[in-house]
Amino acid sequence: MRLKRYTWCGCLLLLTISTTLVMSTQSSLAIPGGLCRNTASFRCPESKALPKMLLQKMNKPNHKATNPPLRVMTLNVNYGAVNPALTIKRILDSKADVIALQEITPYWERLLKRAFKKTHPHMLFATKTGSDLGFLSRYPITFGKQLQPPKEGWFPSLLASIKTPLGKVHMLNLHLRPPLSRKRDVLSTASAYLFKTPKIRQKELTSYIQSTQKLIPTKQRKRLMVLGDFNEDEGGMAYKWLKRTQHMKSALAQYDRSTPTWHWPVKKGPFHITLRARYDHIMFSKALKCHYAKVLPDAASDHFPVIAYFSNTTP
């Protein structure tokens, strides 16, 4: 009797995890922009404005660079455009110079172009082919190219070269394969989460880095950032591959080692839990030095904004 009870409990737990992951599919997959206004499944309460103490700290990072720091942000805005005014306010309040965005639909693109045409006049979007990525920049974008994923990948990446006060910085904007299966049964979902998609994400990232190296001159690869929604934490295969083979560092690993960058509320009858993970990262190569990094307050998305301040390693 005791064995049957434990078996039943285990099955129930697996079913709950599977259902939760399937629910999060709507947050991870791009859909046509025309559906965005009505199909958002994620809702969050209005968040308070950024605390003054946090803004003061952000505006006075710990650095001794001759030039002002380059402030870089990554944010998955959520394709459903839930409370876009709050998301836009969060970006503006952060004073970020360059913002890498994921889950950008044509509807999101129109909103952002209107909102940031004065503060970030240099923009790059790739929303017509389902790549759901974009850049907002105070500085000129001199090159941009969409990189197609390998067979198992779901989303392309977007490479941009930006002429900044630090020199030309290359940024690879990612939205790697979610830990999900196109099939929605329990076994397929569990297999995708535990075994299949970690290898796919590493394969995606390997392909993107190889393509990037072909497009960027060797001397300029020292000033490269890889950032966005990795859909895995610091223990993921793609993340560790990037550190091991490309010798890249993580901004959050230096300054904010525990704050989740993704959350998803789950309600099942009387039970109410919130899933949390660190899916969003800003990685950088050796010619760049990070002086500050932080997960910022809620932006009306299932992801939180991540910001980091950079200078060159040498004056």
Secondary structure as GFF3:
##gff-version 3
##sequence-region A 1 315
A	DSSP	alpha_helix	2	23	.	.	.	ID=ss1
A	DSSP	alpha_helix	25	28	.	.	.	ID=ss2
A	DSSP	three_ten_helix	33	35	.	.	.	ID=ss3
A	DSSP	alpha_helix	36	39	.	.	.	ID=ss4
A	DSSP	alpha_helix	52	59	.	.	.	ID=ss5
A	DSSP	beta_strand	70	76	.	.	.	ID=ss6
A	DSSP	alpha_helix	84	94	.	.	.	ID=ss7
A	DSSP	beta_strand	98	102	.	.	.	ID=ss8
A	DSSP	alpha_helix	106	116	.	.	.	ID=ss9
A	DSSP	beta_strand	122	126	.	.	.	ID=ss10
A	DSSP	beta_strand	133	137	.	.	.	ID=ss11
A	DSSP	beta_strand	141	147	.	.	.	ID=ss12
A	DSSP	beta_strand	157	164	.	.	.	ID=ss13
A	DSSP	beta_strand	167	175	.	.	.	ID=ss14
A	DSSP	alpha_helix	186	191	.	.	.	ID=ss15
A	DSSP	pi_helix	192	196	.	.	.	ID=ss16
A	DSSP	alpha_helix	197	215	.	.	.	ID=ss17
A	DSSP	three_ten_helix	218	222	.	.	.	ID=ss18
A	DSSP	beta_strand	224	229	.	.	.	ID=ss19
A	DSSP	alpha_helix	237	246	.	.	.	ID=ss20
A	DSSP	beta_strand	249	250	.	.	.	ID=ss21
A	DSSP	alpha_helix	251	255	.	.	.	ID=ss22
A	DSSP	beta_strand	262	268	.	.	.	ID=ss23
A	DSSP	beta_strand	271	277	.	.	.	ID=ss24
A	DSSP	beta_strand	280	284	.	.	.	ID=ss25
A	DSSP	beta_strand	288	295	.	.	.	ID=ss26
A	DSSP	beta_strand	306	312	.	.	.	ID=ss27
###
